[in-house]
């Protein structure tokens, strides 16, 4: 009889030990599907007459221009890269010009903490280049599931007066 009581007591101890684990399983957070896009705005100040393109770069590569609907290039196509890069890699950003002095970059990978902005002339000459920290602020969602984020615009000062 003593051995049956020992088995019963062991079973009760095991069940009670498992309660905290099952309680954790009941509080799992279910996150909604990702439905937001993170972007970075770059604004140019100064003389923009020679500006042909603006690139945003990280060590993973540089942005690619948004393709016209007929071209439909994938953001996974390698864009121009920083010097020293020999192999193609996915473009971390897709760029679109939103005004004469403003560019919008859609982030297509992990959120960067620092970027290099390059302002290029038509012949590829770098008119300006600057490194900028990127500070992201969540504007929705939750800590567990993430959510939309925003960052202040990056301003690049070009030599000369605005036109």
Protein Blocks (a to p, Z undefined) as FASTA:
>chain_A
ZZmmmmmmmmmmmmmmmmmmmmmmmmpccddddfbdcddddddedjfklpmbdcdddfkb
ccdddddfklopafkbccdddehiabdcddfbdcddfbfkbccdddfbdcdfbdcddddd
fkopafbdcddddddddfehjfknopaddddddddddedjdZZ
